[in-house]
Amino acid sequence: MPATPVPRRLRLALLLPLLLVAAVATSAAAQAGRDDRPLPVSELTVGSEVVATTGLRLSAIGTPDDGSGRLFVVDKAGRVLVFHPDTGVLDPQPLLDLTSRVSTAGNERGLLGVAPSPDFARTHTLFVSYTALGTGVENGALTVSRFELDSAGQTTIDPATEERVLRQQHNLNGNHNGGDLMFGPDGYLYWSTGDGGSADDPLYGAQNLSTLLGKIVRIDAMRECDGRLYCIPKDNPFARSAVGRPEIWAYGLRNPWRFSIDERTESIWIGDVGQNRWEEINHVSLDDDDQPRDGWNFGWSCREGEDLHRQPASAGEGPDPFLDIRCNPRAQYTDPVFSYGLADNDRCAVMGGVVYRGEEFEDLADGTYVAADYCTGQAFAVQEQRRGRHVASDAVGQLPPRITSFGTDAEGEVYFVTDTVAPGTGAIHRLTFAPAD
């Protein structure tokens, strides 16, 4: 039997409710999408709770991906300790004790970084960075070493099994050591180094491509090549060039004390400690297609923050003969995504933070980068918007002073550690988020 045609008016009457249902569903989905977004930084506040008090000069946090839930916490004097967030217990026996090899002369030297190898349950290799105790050029040498464990659950590591992977001479000054250490989603090891110390980069280390000073180094630390305990990633900016050291991935940094890598966006956040005018946070992609031909150059010592670095600072806009030496007119400098000034306040040094990727505060802060000032504990939050635009706030809350490092547990929850330098307490803290009042 042939189908009976439906009059046009009736077809419209039948179709209209369906269109209304679809419109309501689309609107609800759009609203749900908006509701799923984290709060903007202007509506966010951070807080913290102490989870362990150690009385130590804590300097770094590392997270093994072995399902143990542990955190490796660094005592600047030269020990790697094991902390259990679920119980709040810090093991009394150090996992690794390098106190006899680590220089702690001055305020900035010491054991500065720890990085468990990717797939730690299978590879069970631990990397550390420290300033070496020695004489002559060995004094204060920036050092990356590795230790191969018998198993991921090994409770103590024999210091005699140390293998030195990479070193950079740093014997002239005790400050600006950098020292952070982390594996990226590409499986490569990233390491930050300071410019050689003193003030105004007198060694011109940050822009000098023949040295590893003032750089972010990237190496393939899980393989060996050409008699070295590492290989050079083929897409490092100077991997096939005689212009610069092949280990260099980024440069133009003063003292990148702490950096972090957000695996979700495959990008790196770098907190670069300034001299006397600006503290800055840099954020760039790890994708080689996004990188300038000659690598990321963050501008020190030509620039501090987004300003020209004049010597002395009181020179104002007057002639500075050193600018011609420090600044390359052909260079492509990358601006920070956030900076704050040091004039007329008690702030002193930015402590690079991490991006929140946990579940507990996901609806409030997912994708939000949090850092703080060392002297005041003032917290800062930065969110990346579309097209690489960043929105920042320096009024998201007050954290304890003397924060030295941020880190995350395996679930993405954020922890930070504090120094014992007054008024610090040498404690392990957990970061919290809430809507602003």
C-alpha positions in Angstrom: 0.0 0.0 0.0 1.5 3.4 -0.9 2.4 5.8 1.9 -0.1 8.5 2.7 1.5 11.9 2.2 1.7 14.1 5.4 0.4 17.6 4.9 3.2 20.3 5.1 1.4 22.0 8.1 1.3 18.7 10.0 4.9 18.0 9.2 5.9 21.3 10.7 3.7 20.7 13.8 5.4 17.3 14.3 8.9 18.7 13.7 8.7 21.7 16.0 8.7 19.8 19.3 11.8 17.9 18.1 13.6 21.1 17.3 12.7 22.5 20.7 14.0 19.4 22.4 17.2 19.5 20.4 17.7 23.2 21.2 17.2 22.6 24.9 19.6 19.7 24.9 22.2 21.8 23.0 21.8 24.7 25.5 22.1 22.3 28.4 25.2 20.7 27.0 26.7 24.2 26.4 25.9 25.2 30.0 27.3 22.0 31.3 30.5 22.7 29.3 30.7 26.1 30.9 30.1 24.7 34.4 32.9 22.1 33.8 35.4 24.8 33.3 37.7 25.7 36.3 37.1 29.0 38.1 38.9 31.9 36.5 42.0 33.0 38.6 40.1 36.1 39.7 37.6 33.9 41.5 40.0 31.3 42.9 41.9 31.2 46.2 44.5 28.8 47.4 45.4 27.5 50.9 47.4 24.7 52.4 47.7 22.2 55.2 50.9 20.9 56.9 51.2 17.1 56.4 54.6 16.6 57.9 57.1 18.7 59.8 60.8 17.8 59.3 63.0 20.7 60.4 65.1 20.1 57.3 66.1 22.4 54.4 63.8 20.7 51.9 64.5 21.5 48.3 62.7 19.3 45.8 60.0 16.7 45.3 60.0 13.7 42.9 57.2 11.2 42.1 57.8 7.6 41.1 55.1 6.2 38.8 55.3 2.7 40.3 51.9 2.7 42.0 53.4 3.0 45.5 51.9 6.4 46.2 55.3 7.6 47.6 57.0 11.0 47.2 60.7 11.4 47.1 61.6 14.5 49.1 65.0 16.1 49.0 66.9 17.3 52.0 69.3 20.0 50.6 72.1 18.7 52.8 72.3 15.7 50.5 69.7 13.1 51.3 66.7 11.7 49.4 63.9 10.8 51.8 60.7 8.8 51.3 57.4 10.4 52.3 54.0 8.5 52.4 51.1 11.0 51.8 48.5 8.4 52.8 49.9 8.1 56.3 51.9 11.3 56.7 55.0 9.3 57.6 58.5 10.3 56.5 60.8 7.3 56.6 63.6 7.8 59.1 66.1 5.9 56.9 67.0 7.9 53.8 66.7 6.3 50.4 70.0 7.9 49.4 72.6 9.7 51.4 75.1 11.8 49.4 76.0 14.3 52.2 79.8 13.5 51.8 79.7 14.5 48.1 77.4 17.5 48.2 78.5 21.1 48.8 76.2 23.2 51.0 78.5 26.2 51.1 76.4 29.4 50.9 72.6 29.4 50.7 72.0 28.0 47.3 74.2 25.0 46.9 73.2 21.5 47.9 71.2 18.5 46.6 68.8 20.3 44.3 66.7 17.8 42.3 65.5 14.3 42.0 63.8 12.4 39.1 62.7 8.8 39.1 62.9 7.2 35.6 59.7 6.8 33.6 58.0 3.4 34.2 59.9 3.2 37.5 58.6 -0.2 38.4 60.4 -1.6 35.3 63.3 0.8 34.9 64.0 1.6 38.6 66.6 4.2 38.0 67.0 7.3 40.1 68.5 10.6 38.8 69.7 13.4 41.1 71.3 16.8 40.6 73.6 18.5 43.1 76.5 20.9 43.5 79.6 18.9 44.1 81.9 19.1 47.0 85.5 19.4 45.7 88.5 21.6 45.1 89.5 23.8 42.1 87.1 23.4 39.2 85.4 20.5 40.9 84.1 22.8 43.6 80.4 23.4 43.1 80.2 21.6 39.8 76.6 21.2 38.7 76.2 17.5 38.5 73.6 15.0 37.3 74.1 11.4 38.5 72.1 8.2 38.2 71.6 5.2 40.4 70.3 1.9 39.1 68.3 0.1 41.7 67.8 -3.7 42.0 64.0 -3.0 42.2 61.6 -0.1 42.6 61.0 -1.1 46.2 64.7 -1.0 47.2 64.8 0.8 50.5 68.4 2.1 50.5 70.8 3.0 47.7 74.5 2.5 48.0 76.2 5.8 47.1 79.1 3.8 45.6 76.8 2.9 42.7 76.7 6.5 41.5 77.3 7.1 37.9 77.9 10.7 36.9 75.9 11.5 33.8 76.7 15.2 33.1 78.6 18.0 34.8 79.0 21.7 34.3 81.8 23.7 36.0 80.4 26.3 38.5 83.3 27.1 40.8 83.5 30.9 40.7 80.3 31.8 42.5 78.0 29.9 44.9 74.7 31.3 43.7 72.5 30.6 40.7 72.8 26.8 40.5 69.3 26.1 39.1 69.2 22.3 39.7 65.7 21.1 38.9 65.3 17.8 37.2 62.4 16.1 35.5 61.4 13.7 32.8 59.1 14.9 30.1 56.3 13.1 28.2 58.9 12.5 25.4 60.9 10.3 27.8 63.8 12.8 27.9 65.4 14.2 31.0 65.2 18.0 31.4 67.7 19.8 33.7 67.9 23.5 34.7 71.1 25.4 35.3 71.9 28.9 36.6 74.0 31.4 34.7 77.2 31.0 36.8 76.3 33.4 39.6 77.3 36.7 41.0 75.2 39.6 39.5 74.5 40.8 36.0 75.8 37.5 34.5 79.5 38.6 34.3 80.4 35.3 32.6 77.7 35.9 29.9 76.8 32.3 30.5 73.1 32.6 29.7 73.6 33.6 26.1 76.8 31.6 25.6 75.9 28.5 23.6 79.3 26.8 24.4 78.4 26.3 28.0 75.5 24.7 29.8 75.1 27.7 32.2 71.8 29.5 32.2 70.1 26.7 30.2 67.4 24.1 30.1 69.3 20.9 29.1 67.5 18.0 27.4 69.1 14.6 27.1 68.0 11.0 26.5 69.3 9.7 29.8 67.9 6.2 29.4 70.3 5.3 26.7 74.1 5.5 26.1 75.8 6.9 23.0 79.3 7.5 21.9 80.9 6.7 25.2 78.5 8.9 27.1 75.8 7.9 29.6 73.2 9.7 27.6 72.2 10.4 24.0 71.4 13.6 22.3 67.7 13.9 21.1 68.0 14.4 17.3 65.5 17.4 17.5 67.5 19.4 20.1 68.1 22.8 18.5 71.9 22.3 18.2 72.0 18.6 17.9 73.6 18.9 14.4 75.1 22.3 14.8 78.6 23.5 15.7 77.1 26.7 17.0 76.1 25.4 20.4 76.3 22.5 22.8 74.0 19.7 21.6 72.5 19.2 25.1 71.0 22.7 25.1 67.2 22.9 24.7 66.5 26.5 25.9 68.7 29.3 27.1 68.8 32.9 28.3 67.9 32.1 31.9 69.3 33.6 35.1 68.4 31.1 37.7 65.6 28.7 36.7 65.5 27.2 40.2 62.2 25.3 39.6 60.3 24.3 36.5 57.6 21.8 35.8 56.1 19.9 32.8 52.4 19.6 32.2 52.0 16.4 30.3 48.4 17.1 29.4 49.4 20.1 27.2 53.0 18.9 26.6 54.4 22.2 27.8 57.0 23.5 30.3 56.6 26.2 32.9 59.8 27.8 34.2 60.2 30.0 37.2 63.2 32.2 36.6 64.5 34.1 39.6 65.3 37.7 38.7 68.0 40.0 40.0 66.5 43.1 41.5 63.6 44.3 39.4 61.5 41.5 37.9 60.6 37.9 38.7 59.3 35.9 35.8 57.4 32.8 34.7 57.9 31.4 31.2 55.6 28.9 29.5 56.4 27.3 26.2 55.5 24.2 24.2 57.6 21.1 24.2 56.6 20.4 20.6 59.6 21.0 18.3 57.3 22.4 15.6 56.5 25.3 17.9 60.1 26.1 18.8 62.1 28.8 17.1 64.8 27.5 14.8 67.6 28.3 17.3 65.6 27.2 20.4 63.8 29.1 23.1 65.7 32.2 24.2 64.3 33.9 27.3 66.5 36.9 27.1 68.7 37.1 30.1 71.0 39.0 30.5 69.8 41.4 27.8 66.4 41.4 29.5 64.9 40.9 32.9 61.2 40.3 32.6 60.1 42.2 29.5 62.5 45.1 30.3 66.0 45.7 29.1 68.4 44.8 31.9 70.4 48.0 32.6 73.5 48.0 34.7 73.2 49.5 37.2 69.4 49.5 37.5 69.6 53.2 38.5 70.9 54.0 35.0 67.3 54.5 33.9 67.2 55.2 30.2 70.8 56.5 30.1 73.5 54.9 27.9 74.6 51.4 29.0 77.6 50.2 27.1 77.0 46.7 28.3 73.7 46.4 26.4 75.6 46.0 23.1 77.4 43.0 24.5 74.5 41.4 26.2 71.9 42.0 23.5 71.8 40.4 20.1 69.8 42.5 17.6 69.1 39.3 15.6 67.9 37.3 18.6 64.3 36.2 19.0 63.5 36.6 22.7 60.5 34.9 24.3 58.5 37.0 26.7 57.4 35.7 30.1 53.7 34.9 30.5 53.7 36.5 34.0 56.1 38.7 35.9 56.0 40.7 39.1 58.1 43.6 40.3 60.2 43.8 43.4 60.0 47.5 44.0 58.3 48.7 47.2 57.4 45.2 48.5 58.9 42.4 50.5 58.9 39.9 47.6 62.3 38.5 46.6 62.3 35.4 44.4 59.8 33.4 42.4 59.4 29.7 43.2 58.2 28.0 40.0 55.2 25.9 40.6 53.0 23.2 38.9 49.8 22.8 37.0 46.9 21.3 39.0 45.7 18.1 37.4 44.1 16.3 40.4 40.6 15.2 41.0 39.7 16.7 44.4 39.7 20.3 43.1 39.2 19.5 39.4 36.0 21.6 39.0 37.8 24.6 40.6 41.3 24.5 39.4 42.0 22.0 36.6 44.8 23.4 34.4 45.7 26.2 36.8 49.4 26.9 37.3 50.3 27.9 40.9 53.6 29.4 42.1 54.7 31.6 45.0 57.2 34.1 46.2 60.0 32.7 48.4 60.2 35.5 50.9 56.5 36.3 51.4 54.6 33.1 50.4 52.3 35.2 48.2 50.7 32.8 45.8 50.2 33.4 42.0 47.9 31.6 39.6 48.1 31.5 35.8 45.7 30.0 33.3 46.4 29.6 29.6 43.5 30.7 27.5 42.9 30.1 23.8 45.5 31.0 21.3 48.3 31.0 23.9 46.9 34.0 25.9 47.5 33.8 29.6 45.5 35.3 32.5 47.3 35.7 35.8 46.5 36.9 39.4 48.9 37.7 42.2 46.0 37.8 44.7 44.9 34.1 45.0 46.1 33.6 48.6 48.9 33.5 51.2 51.0 30.4 51.6 53.8 29.9 54.1 57.0 31.7 53.5 60.2 30.0 52.3 58.6 27.7 49.8 61.4 26.0 47.9 59.6 23.6 45.6 56.2 22.3 44.4 55.4 18.8 43.2 52.5 16.5 42.6 51.6 13.0 43.7 50.6 10.3 41.3 47.0 11.5 41.4 47.9 15.1 40.5 47.3 16.6 43.9 49.8 19.3 44.7 52.4 19.4 47.5 55.1 21.9 48.4 58.0 22.0 50.8 59.5 24.8 52.8 63.0 25.7 54.0 64.0 26.1 57.6 65.5 29.6 57.0 63.6 31.9 59.3 60.6 32.1 59.3 60.4 28.7 57.4 59.6 25.4 59.2 61.1 22.7 56.9 57.7 21.1 56.4 55.7 19.3 53.7 52.4 20.9 52.8 49.4 20.0 50.7 47.8 22.7 48.5 44.1 23.3 48.6 41.7 25.4 46.4 38.4 27.2 47.1 36.2 29.8 45.5 37.3 33.3 46.5 35.1 35.0 49.1 
